[in-house]
Amino acid sequence: MTTKAEQKRHEQADAITRLRGNFPAGSTVHTVIRHVSRSGMQRSISVLATDGAEIWDVSYLVARALDWRVDQTHGGIKVNGAGMDMAFHAVYVLSQVLYGTHEGYALKHRSI
């Protein structure tokens, strides 16, 4: 019998493995800002992967990998903060999680 913490770790590891397949080092992560809160302190950002022919939303996998929340109302992941490009921040943190602490620039970012 697995505990909730073990299940969460397993889901996070699975999400990281799948995202490494979607985003090999050096690839581009596309983001779309779906919603900005009235205060400007929170954004809902969709994360998209593409193989050149197809585009798919991998926001749920990113939320699992980063242990962030999913915005059920607007779609995408909830990113807190202001004063900088929060979509870039999300991709930078994703890059660190997928490729190591000092590899924040292993992935490229493009906002749509």
HUWOUR-V950464 format. One record per pair of residues at least 6 apart in sequence whose C-alpha atoms are under 6 Angstrom apart, sorted by the first residue. I is the first residue (numbers start at 1). GAP is how many residues later the second one is. Records with the same first field share a line. If there is no record, write none. Layout:
I->GAP + GAP
This chain:
12->52 + 53
15->46 + 50
16->49
25->81 + 82
26->80 + 81
27->80 + 81
28->79 + 80 + 81
29->80
30->17 + 18 + 80 + 81
31->15 + 16 + 17 + 80 + 81
32->13 + 14 + 79 + 80
33->11 + 12
34->10 + 11
35->8 + 9
36->6 + 7
41->39 + 40 + 41
42->37 + 38 + 39
43->35 + 36
44->32 + 33 + 34
45->31 + 32
46->13 + 30
47->10 + 11 + 12
48->8 + 9 + 10
49->6 + 7
59->17
63->6
69->8 + 9
70->6 + 7 + 8
71->6 + 7
92->12
95->9 + 11 + 12
96->7 + 8
